[in-house]
Each structure stands twice: as structure tokens, then as C-alpha cells.
Amino acid sequence: MRLISRAVLRELTAPFLLGFGAYTFILLIRTVILLADFAVRRSAPFAEIARMALLSLPWMVVLTIPMAFLLAVLVSLGRLAADSELTALRACGVGPGAIYRPVLAAAGALSLLVLFLYNAVLPIANAALEKSMVHVAATSIVNVVAPRTFREPRPGVTFFFDRVGPDGRSFEGMFLMLGDAAEPPYRIIVARRGALALEGDQLWLDLFDSTVHELEPEDPSRYRISRNDSQRLLLAGEFGNPPNARAVSAGGVRSQTLSQLWAVARGRGPEDGRRLAWVEIHKKFAIPFACIAFALVGIPLADSFRRGGRGASFALSLLILVIYYVLLTSGETWAQQGRIPPGPAIWCANALLILAGSVAALRPRRGRGRRAVRPPSPETTRAPEPAVTLARDLRRAPIRILSLMDRYVLARFLSALALVFASAILLALIVDYADKVDEVARHHPSTSVLLGYYRYFLFSISLQIAPFAVLLATLIGLGILSKNTEDTAFRASGVSLRRLAAPVLAVAAAGALFSFALSEYLLPFAEQRQARFRNVIYGRPADEGVQSRGDHNWYLSKNGSIWHREGGDPAQRTLFAVSIFEFDGNFRLLRRTAAREAAWAGDQWRLRQGWTREFTEANPTEYRTFLEERVTGDPPQAVTATRRPPEEMRFRELERLTRRLKAGGYPTAALETALQAKVSQPVLLPVMALLATPFAFRVGRRGALAGIGVGLILGIAALIAAAFLTKLGEVGALPPGLAAWSPDVLFGLAAAYFVVRMRT
């Protein structure tokens, strides 16, 4: 290998590895939070968690390798162009082939790697990951479902239990509804005790001392009761392979191997299935080829942006990625809808990038061939104003709220913050749209729906990544000062490093207040709107997802009776299609009442057009109908209230709900942890800035890339600590305040230690 080729490959290596680590870390955020939930709340074994983490990597890697390679080409060759090394090579008679050969060789090797991962590893990993996640989720219902709440472990099964058994793995006082109350017939099962049993790939629910209640929808007087000492229900079977799943569906097509997809595409199945298969076949080759397309467009563009520095190269890489993935996902959607053949739709992004790279490569080369190489003029080589002069002027300047030095430091910090935010948001958009592109093709949501969803999605994801963006921006912004020895010049003029970093810390503290204000006043609304738009994308009613969170149709009253309704009018204080189940102290069903309508009459509910039936140990007795009857129950504001998740509630609202539920004896560890986290999470912004400050000045001389590497290590540590400690608080293993504030305290103490030891 020629010396020039080795030098180019060395230049590519560092930015590629750091870009690969940064992009993969951003994708890991959601995965780490999910795996923390599996590990803490679902009590999954460590080996299973490690296996799922390993299986999650292939789908990330096939996306981040091309992205990181584009960034490496623009940053490394941009640095060579900015330092006039490419000009020196041309002056020595070295043609562009000396640059193209090693870059294209690296692109080809990475393309083969992505091709292997996409075709040989990814299908197996996706299938195994889906199976593992469904398996762990299904076998951990007892750890996920809180007592005295209503959940659906699978469609058609409503699950409720009064308390956890002494062994911690069984249920006591069980109530189940099999079927849909809106589409009878359905069955009600009441059992004294229940336990989960896993046999192979099937999850069973064993019920002991159970009673099954069935009635005729057209004639409620015809009622059947069957009592069993033991009973077994199948909750889930064939994990990862539902019995009625299509051979090739939008969700399972990515778990198909190339041979399986080829068989479906060439078969005689439904046209939609064959079209989906063809789209995925082309993607298996087009995405790996993106490395070569990025190389062909990146080499000439890096030379043309020689004066922009690494910041301009980074911004340019984001622009190219946006264009590429917009074209790719749009083409995929059009191909799935049948508007464009799969081949041109999937390959148009690569073709346009190659065409743009060819045009960019030919135009400058014609100009440079006739231009003589001249030494740089004195104007272009004039040294910038020394930082020491700036510092001395600052000492003579009058005191201001924001001095010239502060503006000088903040300019570097805020520019780095903007680039970090832009890259993280872009990657989050790409991944989220890739997950929903099949639903978009199937349900054809309007453009306004998609724009509305992603407007609120960007708002929520920005608040999540804000602490890590501040961490990286501080490392990069202050690291640039150290790399250019400007921190030494400031210290020589009597300005300490703590004073130099003060404006960054002040802005981070202001950002914490701003973040809390946004999460308090805008985030609840944004989360609700995002949920509604998401439902439209998935072809559901707009309010279905919002209302289905929690126990919308079910309610447990203070006297222990269970209420169910099909609908209601809160303004008129009226419920529709009401069913009431009353129990004794041993959780045996004593009375069942159903009515067409229930209206609040001041201190009681007035039931209209219904029936009631009482039960004894032997048989049901005293069945009777009524036109109107009054019953005692909780007021309508309690029965009709829809409990929203904590992220959709303001601080005071969540605090009142937590206090009310805690007084009623309900478990509130998760709500209390979420309440504390509403304050502790924004505080992480100045903590991350303070933690990054000493590391920025230590690694700054090695460049901004070294700062990014340190930031990734610190960010991963902070993410894992915050995710696991929060989950421990939600399950009650840690006090809520300790769980929510531990990351702030731990990293704050570490930051204080390093700042005190920093030589300023």
C-alpha cells in the first residue's frame, strides 16, 4: 500500500470510529431505557438482558456505519484541504486517484460488511430479539401490572388482581374478562388465586378456585356458572410467531432472509406481500451501497468546503444524510403503495448522490488544471488576533452582564450545541420514520398528520437528549479553546479556567429552568397531541391510544366494587352500558348489576333499564329486572376520570394525584419517582456542563474528536445510571427521591471533585 493511501486511511479512522460511536450511542438511548425496564421491573435475568442488548446492535450498526463513514470522509478530507495538504499533493503531481483509491477501498470494505450484516445477521437477530422480548414481557406480568389496576396482557383479555401472593410470583383475588364487552358474548372469571406457568414457548395462566360467569346477550336471564378447582388459560403461544400472522407483513419482513424474500417475491401470493418483499430485497443491497455513494459525493465536497473547518463538514454531512434518507424513505413508501416500481424507488437516493458527486468532482478539476499553484498570500496567512490581547482588553473593559470574553466562549459552545442537537434529532427522525414507514404506506395519513406528529415528536425528543447534548457541547466548545492554546493565553492574563467556563455553566443553568418550564407547560400538551397523531398514522381513532392508557373503561371504587362502562358524557354526568361487580372480603362475587344508563343524582347513581343478580355458594338467585334503581358509588369526576401517564401531567396535577392515591392505599412509587424526575432531569443540564468542564481542558489539546470520545463514555455512564436508578424507584426498590436524584448527586459530586483538582 502506498504511503499516501495509508495516510488517508489513518485520517479516516478516528472520525469514523467516533462518529460510529456517537450515532450508535444516540440509538442506544431508547434501547437502554427499555432494557432497564426489563431488568428491573420485569426481573429478567442478566444473561437475557445481555443477549437482548447484543441482538439490538445489528439494526443500529447497518444504519450508523454509512452515516459515520460519510462524516469521516468530510471531516478527514476537509482537514487535509483546510491545511493545504491536498494542494501540496497536486503541486507534486499526485492526481485525484491517490485520494479516491483508499477512500473507495474503505467504502467497498464497509459496504461488504453492511451487506453481510443486513443479509446474514440482521434477519436472525431481529427474529431472536422479537422472540426474547415477547418472552420476557409475557412471563413478567406479575412484575409489570400493579395490583388493583386493569391491564390487557393481550387483546381480548382484561387482567386485574387484588394483591401479589406471598411468594411474589402469584396473584390473589383475580378478575378476568375474556372477549370484548362491546361485542358479546364474553366471559367473566373470578378466581381466588392465579399463577403463571411457562411450558416451552407457551405461557399459561393457572387459576385456582375459579368461577366462570356466562350470560346470553339477548336474554340476560339465561345465565351459566361453572366452578373449577383449577383452570388453565393460554395467554401467549409460539413467542414471536403468532398463529394468524401473515407470511410477509410490514412488521415481519425485516426478519426474513434473502432466500425467503425471494421466494415470496417470485411466488403467487398477494400482490401487496410480493411488493413488500421486492422493496426489502432492494433495500438489502441499496443501503450497503450507500457507503460507496457517500464516498463519491463526499470526496469532492470535502475539498470545496476547505475553509469551513470541521463544523462545516459536520453540518454538510447532516444535510447529505437528510437528503439521502428523505429520498430513501419516500421511495420506500411510494414503492409499497404501488406508485413506483421498487427498484427505481429504492435506488434513486444512491443514484442522485453519485450524480451530484460526479458533477462536483468534474467542475473543480477543470478549473484547477489551468491554475498555477501560488503560495498563500500574506492576507490569508495573517495570524489571528492573540487571545492574550483579547484577555487584556477584557480586564480594562467595564463590567458587563455578558462581557466580550463570555460572548467569545459562548459562541463556540452554542455552535457545538446546535450541531449536536441537529445530529441527534436527525438520527431520531430517521429511525422513528423507518419504524413507521410501513404504517404510512398502509394507512395513507395526510401530510399534515405526519408534520403534526413529528413537530411534537421533535419537542419531546429534544428534552430527552438535552443533558447529553450539553455534555458533548461543553467538551467540544471548551476543548477547542484548549486545542488552540487560548486557555493558556487567558490564564497568562489572569483569567482562570473556572471563570472561562462560567458563561457555559450559566447558560446550562438557564437551560435547566427553560427545560423545566417547557416540560411543565408545553410537554403535557405535546405528548397528548403526539399520541393522537400516532393513532391516525396507525389507522386507529385519534383518541383511542390516549384513552386506552390506564383503566379508561374500568374503575375500582372505594368500596371494592368494579365498574365498567362503554362510554359516558362527563358534562351530563352520565355513563352508558354500565356493569357493576360487587365482592365480599374473600373476593367472591356477590352481586352483578347491568344497566343501559347511569346518571348521577347528587349523592347516588340512578340506573335505568337494567337487571341485577345475586349469588350464593350454590346457585345464582334473585334475578330481577328494573326500570330504575339507585346505588351508592363514587362521584362521576372519579369514575369518568381518565388517568394520563405522568409525562402528560403538570407538576401540581401529578402531585395532587399522587397524594390522593397514596391516601387511598394505592401503590404510588412510580408516580412519586416521576414527580421527582420532573425536577431532577432538568437539573442534569448544569451538572453535565460542570462534569464536562475539567475533561474539556484536559483532552482539548487532542482535538474536538477526543472530547466527543470522552463525552460518549460519560454519557453512556450517565444514561445507564439514570435508567436503572429510575426503574428501581418505580418498582419501590429505592425511595422515589433517592432514585430520581441519585444521578444528579453522583455526577455532581464527581464534577465537584474534578473541578476542585483542576489546575486553573
C-alpha positions in Angstrom: 0.0 0.0 0.0 1.3 3.4 -0.9 2.3 5.9 1.8 -0.5 8.3 0.7 -3.1 5.6 0.9 -2.0 4.7 4.4 -2.1 8.4 5.4 -5.6 8.8 4.1 -6.9 5.7 5.8 -5.4 6.9 9.1 -7.2 10.2 8.7 -10.5 8.3 8.1 -10.1 6.0 11.1 -10.5 8.4 14.1 -13.5 10.4 12.8 -15.2 7.2 11.6 -14.9 5.4 15.0 -16.0 8.5 16.9 -18.9 9.1 14.5 -19.9 5.5 14.7 -19.8 5.6 18.5 -21.8 8.9 18.7 -24.5 7.8 16.3 -24.8 4.3 17.9 -25.0 5.9 21.3 -27.9 8.1 20.3 -29.7 5.0 19.0 -28.9 3.2 22.2 -30.8 5.6 24.4 -34.2 4.1 23.8 -32.8 0.6 24.0 -31.0 1.1 27.3 -34.2 2.6 28.8 -36.2 -0.4 27.5 -33.7 -3.0 28.8 -33.5 -1.2 32.1 -37.3 -1.8 32.4 -36.9 -5.5 31.5 -34.1 -5.9 34.1 -35.7 -4.0 37.0 -39.4 -4.1 36.6 -39.7 -7.4 34.9 -36.9 -9.2 36.8 -35.3 -10.5 33.6 -32.0 -12.4 34.3 -28.8 -10.6 33.4 -27.9 -13.1 30.7 -31.2 -12.5 28.9 -30.7 -8.7 29.2 -27.1 -9.0 27.8 -28.4 -11.2 25.0 -31.1 -8.7 24.0 -28.6 -5.9 24.1 -26.3 -7.8 21.7 -29.3 -8.7 19.4 -30.2 -4.9 19.3 -26.9 -3.9 17.8 -27.2 -5.2 14.2 -30.1 -3.0 13.2 -28.3 0.0 14.6 -25.0 -0.8 13.0 -26.4 -1.1 9.5 -27.6 2.5 9.8 -24.7 4.1 11.6 -21.8 2.6 9.6 -22.8 4.6 6.4 -23.5 7.7 8.4 -20.2 7.5 10.3 -18.3 6.9 7.0 -19.8 10.0 5.4 -18.8 12.1 8.4 -15.3 10.6 8.3 -14.8 11.4 4.6 -16.0 15.0 5.1 -14.0 15.7 8.3 -10.8 13.9 7.4 -10.5 15.2 3.8 -11.8 18.5 4.8 -8.9 18.8 7.3 -6.4 17.9 4.5 -7.9 20.5 2.3 -8.0 23.2 5.0 -4.3 22.6 5.8 -3.5 22.8 2.1 -2.2 19.2 2.1 -4.3 18.3 -1.0 -2.9 21.4 -2.7 0.6 20.2 -1.9 -0.2 16.8 -3.3 -1.4 18.3 -6.6 1.7 20.5 -6.7 3.8 17.3 -6.5 1.9 15.8 -9.5 -0.3 13.5 -7.4 -3.6 13.1 -9.2 -7.1 12.7 -7.5 -6.8 8.9 -7.9 -4.5 8.8 -4.9 -7.3 10.1 -2.7 -10.2 8.2 -4.4 -8.5 4.8 -4.3 -8.1 4.4 -0.5 -11.5 6.1 0.2 -13.3 3.9 -2.3 -11.5 0.8 -1.0 -12.6 1.6 2.5 -16.1 2.3 1.3 -16.2 -1.1 -0.5 -15.0 -2.9 2.6 -17.6 -1.3 4.7 -20.3 -1.9 2.1 -19.4 -5.6 2.2 -19.6 -5.6 6.0 -23.0 -3.9 5.9 -24.2 -6.3 3.2 -23.2 -9.2 5.3 -24.8 -7.8 8.5 -28.0 -6.9 6.6 -28.5 -10.2 4.9 -26.9 -12.8 7.2 -27.0 -11.3 10.7 -29.9 -8.9 10.8 -32.8 -11.3 10.0 -31.7 -13.8 12.6 -31.1 -11.1 15.2 -34.4 -9.4 14.6 -36.3 -12.7 14.9 -34.4 -13.7 18.0 -34.8 -10.2 19.6 -38.6 -10.2 18.9 -38.9 -13.6 20.4 -36.9 -12.7 23.5 -38.7 -9.5 24.2 -42.2 -11.1 23.8 -41.0 -14.0 26.0 -39.7 -11.7 28.8 -42.7 -9.4 28.6 -45.2 -12.2 28.7 -43.5 -14.0 31.7 -43.2 -10.9 33.8 -46.8 -9.7 34.0 -46.8 -10.1 37.8 -43.9 -7.5 37.9 -45.3 -5.1 35.4 -49.0 -4.9 36.3 -49.6 -3.1 39.6 -52.2 -4.6 42.0 -55.7 -3.2 41.7 -55.2 -1.8 38.2 -56.6 -3.0 34.9 -54.4 -4.1 32.0 -54.6 -6.1 28.8 -51.7 -8.6 28.5 -53.0 -9.4 25.1 -56.1 -8.3 23.0 -59.3 -9.8 24.3 -58.1 -10.4 27.9 -58.6 -7.8 30.7 -56.5 -8.6 33.7 -57.0 -7.5 37.3 -55.7 -8.8 40.7 -56.2 -7.5 44.2 -52.7 -8.3 45.6 -49.5 -10.2 45.0 -49.2 -13.6 46.7 -46.7 -14.2 49.5 -44.3 -15.9 47.1 -44.1 -12.7 45.0 -44.8 -14.6 41.8 -48.6 -15.4 42.1 -51.8 -13.4 42.2 -54.6 -13.3 44.8 -58.1 -12.1 44.1 -58.2 -12.3 40.3 -60.8 -10.9 37.9 -60.6 -11.5 34.2 -62.8 -10.7 31.2 -62.3 -12.8 28.1 -63.6 -11.1 25.0 -64.9 -7.6 24.3 -67.8 -6.2 26.3 -68.8 -4.2 23.2 -69.1 -7.4 21.1 -70.7 -10.1 23.3 -70.6 -12.9 24.2 -67.8 -12.6 26.7 -66.9 -14.5 29.9 -66.1 -13.2 33.4 -63.7 -15.3 35.5 -63.3 -14.7 39.2 -60.5 -16.8 41.0 -59.1 -16.9 44.5 -55.5 -17.3 43.2 -53.6 -17.5 40.0 -50.0 -18.2 38.8 -48.1 -18.1 35.6 -46.6 -21.2 34.1 -44.2 -21.3 31.1 -44.0 -24.5 29.1 -41.8 -24.3 26.1 -42.9 -21.4 24.0 -46.4 -21.2 25.6 -47.4 -19.1 28.6 -50.3 -20.4 30.7 -52.2 -18.8 33.5 -53.3 -21.3 36.1 -56.4 -20.4 38.1 -57.4 -22.0 41.4 -60.8 -22.0 42.9 -62.2 -20.2 39.9 -65.8 -19.4 38.8 -66.8 -18.7 35.2 -69.8 -16.5 34.5 -71.5 -16.5 31.1 -74.8 -15.0 30.0 -76.8 -14.8 26.8 -76.5 -11.4 25.3 -80.1 -11.4 24.0 -81.6 -12.8 27.2 -79.7 -12.0 30.5 -82.0 -14.3 32.4 -80.2 -17.2 30.9 -77.0 -17.4 33.0 -74.4 -20.1 33.3 -71.9 -20.6 36.1 -69.2 -23.2 36.2 -66.9 -23.7 39.2 -63.5 -25.2 39.0 -60.9 -26.2 41.5 -58.2 -25.5 38.9 -58.3 -24.0 35.4 -55.7 -23.2 32.8 -55.8 -20.4 30.2 -53.3 -19.8 27.3 -52.1 -16.3 27.5 -49.4 -16.5 24.7 -48.1 -19.2 22.4 -45.4 -19.5 19.9 -43.5 -16.5 21.0 -42.6 -14.3 18.0 -44.8 -16.5 15.8 -48.5 -15.6 16.2 -50.7 -18.3 14.7 -52.6 -15.9 12.4 -49.7 -13.8 11.3 -49.2 -13.3 7.6 -46.2 -14.9 5.9 -44.8 -11.5 5.0 -46.1 -8.5 6.9 -44.9 -5.0 7.4 -43.5 -5.9 10.8 -42.0 -9.3 10.0 -40.5 -8.6 6.6 -37.2 -7.4 8.2 -36.8 -10.8 9.9 -36.9 -12.6 6.5 -33.7 -13.8 4.9 -32.9 -13.0 1.3 -33.9 -16.5 0.1 -37.3 -16.3 2.0 -38.0 -12.9 0.5 -37.0 -14.1 -3.0 -39.4 -17.0 -2.7 -42.3 -14.7 -1.6 -41.5 -12.1 -4.3 -41.4 -14.8 -7.1 -44.4 -16.7 -5.7 -48.1 -16.4 -6.3 -49.1 -14.7 -3.1 -51.0 -11.4 -2.6 -49.6 -8.5 -4.6 -49.1 -6.4 -1.5 -46.9 -9.2 0.0 -44.9 -9.6 -3.1 -44.3 -5.8 -3.4 -43.2 -5.6 0.2 -40.7 -8.5 -0.4 -39.3 -6.7 -3.5 -38.9 -3.5 -1.6 -36.9 -5.3 1.2 -34.8 -7.2 -1.3 -33.7 -3.9 -2.9 -33.0 -2.3 0.5 -30.7 -5.2 1.4 -28.4 -4.0 -1.4 -29.1 -0.3 -1.6 -28.3 0.6 2.0 -24.9 -1.2 2.0 -24.1 0.6 -1.3 -24.7 3.9 0.4 -21.1 3.7 1.7 -19.8 4.0 -1.9 -22.3 6.7 -2.8 -21.3 8.7 0.3 -17.7 8.3 -0.7 -18.3 9.5 -4.3 -20.2 12.6 -3.1 -18.1 13.3 0.0 -14.6 13.5 -1.6 -15.2 16.5 -3.9 -17.4 18.3 -1.4 -14.8 18.0 1.3 -12.3 19.7 -0.9 -14.8 22.5 -1.8 -15.5 23.2 1.9 -11.8 23.5 2.8 -12.3 26.8 4.7 -15.3 25.7 6.7 -13.5 23.5 9.2 -14.9 20.5 11.0 -18.1 22.3 11.9 -18.9 23.0 8.3 -18.1 19.4 7.4 -20.3 18.1 10.2 -23.2 20.3 9.1 -22.7 19.3 5.5 -22.8 15.6 6.5 -26.2 16.2 8.2 -27.5 17.9 5.1 -26.5 15.0 2.9 -28.0 12.5 5.4 -31.3 14.3 5.4 -31.4 14.3 1.6 -30.5 10.7 1.4 -32.9 9.3 3.9 -35.8 11.5 2.8 -35.3 10.1 -0.7 -34.9 6.5 0.6 -38.0 6.6 2.9 -40.1 8.4 0.4 -39.2 5.9 -2.3 -39.9 3.0 0.1 -43.4 4.5 0.9 -44.2 5.0 -2.8 -43.0 1.6 -3.7 -45.1 -0.1 -1.0 -48.1 1.9 -2.2 -47.5 0.8 -5.8 -46.9 4.2 -7.2 -43.3 3.5 -8.4 -41.6 0.2 -9.1 -39.4 -1.0 -6.1 -36.1 -0.8 -8.0 -36.1 2.8 -9.0 -37.8 3.9 -5.8 -35.1 2.4 -3.5 -32.1 3.1 -5.7 -32.9 6.7 -6.6 -31.2 8.1 -3.5 -27.9 6.4 -4.3 -28.2 7.4 -8.0 -28.7 11.1 -7.2 -25.8 11.2 -4.7 -23.5 9.6 -7.3 -24.6 12.1 -9.9 -24.1 15.0 -7.6 -20.6 13.7 -6.7 -19.7 13.3 -10.3 -20.7 16.9 -11.1 -18.9 18.2 -8.0 -15.7 16.3 -8.9 -15.6 17.4 -12.6 -16.2 21.1 -12.2 -13.4 22.0 -9.8 -10.9 19.7 -11.5 -11.2 21.6 -14.8 -10.5 24.9 -13.0 -7.6 23.6 -11.0 -5.9 22.1 -14.1 -5.3 25.5 -15.6 -4.5 27.4 -12.4 -0.9 27.7 -11.3 -0.2 26.8 -7.7 0.7 30.0 -5.9 2.0 30.5 -2.4 -0.6 31.7 0.1 -0.8 35.5 0.2 0.1 37.3 3.4 -3.6 38.3 3.9 -4.7 34.6 4.0 -1.8 33.6 6.3 -2.2 36.5 8.7 -2.3 35.2 12.3 -5.5 35.8 14.1 -5.6 38.2 17.0 -3.9 36.6 20.0 -6.2 35.6 22.8 -3.9 37.2 25.3 -4.7 40.6 23.7 -8.3 39.9 24.0 -8.0 38.9 27.6 -6.0 42.1 28.5 -8.7 44.2 26.8 -11.3 42.5 28.8 -9.6 43.3 32.0 -9.7 47.0 31.1 -13.3 46.9 29.9 -16.1 48.0 32.2 -18.1 45.3 34.0 -21.0 44.0 31.9 -23.6 41.3 32.3 -22.2 39.5 29.3 -18.6 40.5 28.5 -16.8 40.1 25.3 -15.0 37.1 26.7 -18.3 35.5 27.6 -19.6 36.0 24.1 -16.4 34.6 22.7 -16.7 31.4 24.8 -20.5 31.1 24.3 -20.1 31.3 20.5 -18.1 28.1 20.4 -20.3 26.4 23.0 -23.6 27.3 21.3 -22.4 26.4 17.8 -21.3 22.9 19.1 -24.6 22.6 20.9 -26.5 23.3 17.7 -24.6 20.7 15.8 -25.0 18.1 18.5 -28.8 18.8 18.7 -29.1 18.7 14.9 -27.4 15.4 14.6 -29.2 13.7 17.4 -32.6 14.9 16.2 -31.9 13.9 12.7 -30.9 10.4 13.7 -34.0 10.1 15.9 -36.2 11.2 13.0 -34.6 8.7 10.6 -35.0 5.8 13.0 -38.6 6.7 14.0 -39.8 7.2 10.4 -38.1 3.9 9.4 -40.2 2.2 12.1 -43.4 3.8 10.8 -42.9 3.8 7.0 -44.9 0.6 6.7 -47.8 2.1 8.5 -47.6 5.2 6.4 -47.8 3.1 3.3 -50.7 1.1 4.6 -52.9 3.8 6.1 -52.0 6.8 3.9 -52.1 9.5 6.6 -52.1 13.1 5.3 -49.1 15.3 5.2 -50.5 17.5 7.9 -50.8 14.4 10.2 -47.1 13.5 9.6 -45.9 17.0 10.1 -48.0 17.4 13.2 -46.7 14.1 14.7 -43.1 15.0 14.1 -43.5 18.5 15.3 -44.4 17.3 18.7 -42.1 14.3 18.5 -39.1 16.7 18.0 -40.2 18.6 21.0 -40.3 15.6 23.3 -37.1 14.0 22.0 -35.2 17.4 22.4 -36.0 17.4 26.1 -34.8 13.9 26.5 -31.4 14.4 24.8 -30.8 17.9 26.3 -28.4 16.8 29.1 -26.2 14.7 26.8 -26.2 17.5 24.2 -25.0 19.9 26.8 -22.3 17.4 27.9 -20.9 17.0 24.4 -21.2 20.7 23.5 -19.2 21.7 26.6 -16.5 19.2 25.8 -16.3 20.4 22.2 -16.6 24.1 22.8 -14.2 24.4 25.7 -12.0 21.7 24.1 -11.5 24.0 21.1 -10.1 26.7 23.3 -7.7 24.3 24.9 -6.6 22.9 21.5 -5.8 26.4 20.2 -3.9 27.1 23.5 -6.3 30.0 24.1 -6.9 28.8 27.6 -3.2 29.2 28.3 -3.4 32.8 27.0 -6.3 33.6 29.2 -4.6 32.1 32.2 -1.5 34.2 31.4 -3.7 37.2 31.5 -5.1 36.4 34.9 -8.4 34.7 33.8 -8.9 31.3 35.5 -10.4 28.3 33.8 -13.3 28.4 36.2 -14.0 32.0 35.1 -13.6 30.9 31.5 -16.2 28.2 31.9 -18.6 30.4 33.9 -20.8 31.5 30.9 -21.2 27.9 29.8 -22.4 26.9 33.3 -24.7 29.9 33.5 -26.3 29.1 30.2 -26.7 25.5 31.2 -28.4 26.6 34.4 -30.7 28.9 32.4 -31.4 25.9 30.1 -32.4 23.9 33.1 -35.0 26.5 34.0 -36.2 26.7 30.4 -36.4 22.9 30.2 -38.5 22.7 33.3 -40.8 25.4 32.1 -41.2 23.6 28.7 -41.8 20.2 30.4 -44.3 21.9 32.8 -46.4 23.9 30.3 -45.8 22.5 26.9 -44.7 18.9 27.2 -48.1 17.5 28.5 -49.9 19.1 25.6 -47.2 17.9 23.1 -47.4 14.3 24.4 -51.2 14.2 24.0 -51.1 15.6 20.5 -48.3 13.3 19.5 -50.3 10.3 20.8 -53.3 11.4 18.7 -51.3 11.8 15.5 -49.6 8.5 16.1 -53.0 6.8 16.3 -54.0 8.3 12.9 -50.7 7.0 11.4 -51.5 3.5 12.7 -55.1 3.7 11.3 -56.8 4.0 14.7 -59.2 6.6 16.0 -57.4 9.7 17.1 -58.3 9.4 20.8 -58.0 5.6 21.1 -54.4 5.5 22.2 -54.9 8.3 24.7 -58.0 6.8 26.2 -56.6 3.3 26.3 -53.8 4.3 28.6 -54.6 3.1 32.1 -58.1 2.0 33.1 -60.3 4.1 30.9 -63.4 1.9 30.8 -62.7 0.2 34.2 -62.9 1.7 37.6 -62.2 0.3 41.1 -64.4 2.1 43.6 -63.5 2.8 47.2 -65.9 0.1 48.5 -64.0 -2.5 46.4 -66.6 -3.0 43.6 -65.6 -3.0 40.0 -67.3 -0.7 37.5 -67.2 -1.0 33.7 -68.7 1.4 31.1 -68.7 1.6 27.4 -68.9 5.4 27.3 -70.0 8.4 29.1 -70.9 12.1 28.9 -68.9 14.0 31.6 -70.9 17.2 31.1 -74.2 15.4 31.8 -72.6 13.2 34.5 -73.9 10.1 32.6 -72.4 6.7 32.0 -73.6 4.3 29.2 -73.7 0.5 29.2 -72.7 0.1 32.9 -71.8 -3.1 34.6 -71.1 -3.3 38.4 -69.4 -6.3 40.1 -69.6 -6.4 44.0 -67.4 -8.8 46.1 -67.1 -10.0 49.6 -63.9 -9.9 51.8 -62.6 -13.1 50.2 -63.0 -11.7 46.7 -66.1 -13.8 45.8 -68.7 -12.3 43.5 -71.8 -11.4 45.5 -73.8 -9.3 43.0 -73.7 -8.3 39.4 -75.7 -5.4 38.0 -76.0 -4.1 34.4 -77.9 -1.1 33.2 -78.3 0.8 29.9 -77.5 4.1 31.6 -76.4 5.6 34.9 -76.9 9.2 35.9 -75.5 11.0 38.9 -78.3 12.2 41.2 -76.4 14.3 43.7 -75.2 11.5 46.1 -76.2 8.3 44.3 -76.2 6.8 40.8 -79.6 6.3 39.2 -79.5 3.2 37.0 -82.1 2.9 34.2 -83.3 -0.2 32.3 -81.2 -3.0 33.7 -81.0 -6.1 35.7 -79.3 -7.4 38.8 -78.4 -10.9 40.0 -77.1 -12.1 43.4 -75.0 -15.2 44.0 -74.8 -17.8 46.7 -72.4 -20.7 47.3 -74.7 -23.0 45.3 -76.5 -21.1 42.5 -77.4 -17.6 41.3 -80.6 -16.4 42.9 -82.9 -13.4 42.8 -82.5 -12.4 39.2 -84.7 -9.4 38.6 -85.0 -6.5 36.1 -85.7 -2.9 36.9 -86.6 0.3 35.1 -84.8 2.5 37.6 -82.7 1.8 40.7 -80.4 3.8 42.9 -77.0 2.6 44.0 -74.2 4.1 46.1 -70.9 4.8 44.4 -68.1 7.2 43.8 -68.8 10.6 42.2 -68.6 11.0 38.4 -65.4 13.0 38.5 -63.7 9.9 39.9 -65.5 7.3 37.8 -65.1 9.2 34.5 -61.6 10.4 35.0 -59.0 9.1 32.5 -55.7 8.7 34.2 -53.0 10.1 32.0 -49.3 9.0 32.1 -47.0 11.2 34.2 -45.4 12.8 31.1 -48.8 14.2 30.1 -49.4 15.8 33.5 -48.1 19.0 35.0 -46.2 19.0 38.3 -49.0 20.2 40.5 -51.5 17.9 38.8 -49.2 14.9 39.3 -48.5 15.8 42.9 -52.3 16.0 43.7 -52.9 12.6 42.0 -50.0 11.0 43.9 -51.2 12.4 47.2 -54.8 11.3 46.6 -53.8 7.7 45.6 -51.3 7.4 48.4 -54.0 8.3 50.9 -56.3 5.7 49.4 -53.7 2.9 49.8 -52.7 2.6 46.2 -49.1 1.9 45.2 -47.6 5.2 44.1 -43.8 4.5 43.8 -43.8 5.0 40.0 -45.8 8.3 40.3 -43.6 9.6 43.1 -40.5 8.8 41.1 -41.9 10.6 38.0 -42.8 13.6 40.2 -39.3 13.9 41.5 -37.8 13.3 38.0 -39.7 16.3 36.7 -37.3 18.5 38.7 -34.2 16.3 38.7 -33.9 15.8 35.0 -33.6 19.5 34.1 -31.0 19.9 36.9 -28.8 17.4 34.9 -28.1 20.1 32.4 -25.8 22.2 34.6 -24.5 19.0 36.3 -23.4 17.7 32.9 -21.8 21.0 31.9 -19.9 21.1 35.2 -18.7 17.5 34.8 -17.5 18.1 31.2 -15.5 21.3 32.1 -12.3 19.7 33.6 -12.3 16.9 31.0 -12.6 19.5 28.2 -9.5 21.3 29.2 -7.6 18.0 29.7 -8.4 16.4 26.4 -8.7 19.6 24.4 -5.2 19.6 23.1 -6.1 16.3 21.4 -8.9 17.9 19.4 -12.7 18.0 19.5 -12.9 14.4 18.5 -11.2 13.4 21.7 -13.8 15.4 23.5 -16.5 13.6 21.7 -15.0 10.3 22.8 -14.8 11.3 26.4 -18.4 12.6 26.2 -19.6 9.3 24.9 -18.1 7.4 27.8 -19.6 9.9 30.3 -22.9 10.0 28.6 -23.3 6.2 28.5 -22.4 6.1 32.2 -25.0 8.8 33.0 -27.7 7.2 30.8 -27.3 3.7 32.3 -27.2 5.1 35.9 -30.3 7.3 35.3 -32.2 4.5 33.6 -31.6 1.8 36.2 -32.0 4.0 39.2 -35.3 5.4 37.9 -36.6 1.9 37.3 -35.6 0.9 40.8 -37.6 3.8 42.2 -40.6 2.9 40.1 -40.8 -0.6 41.5 -40.2 0.6 45.1 -36.7 -0.9 45.5 -35.4 2.6 46.2 -37.1 5.6 47.8 -38.5 7.8 44.9 -36.5 10.9 45.9 -33.2 8.9 46.1 -33.9 7.1 42.8 -34.7 10.3 40.9 -31.9 12.5 42.4 -29.1 9.9 42.6 -27.7 10.6 39.1 -27.6 14.4 39.8 -25.9 13.8 43.2 -23.4 11.2 42.0 -22.3 13.1 38.9 -22.5 16.4 40.7 -20.1 15.1 43.4 -17.8 13.7 40.7 -17.9 17.0 38.8 -17.1 19.0 42.0 -14.1 16.7 42.7 -12.6 17.1 39.3 -13.2 20.9 39.2 -11.5 21.3 42.6 -8.5 19.3 41.4 -8.3 21.2 38.1 -5.3 23.5 37.8 -6.8 26.8 36.8 
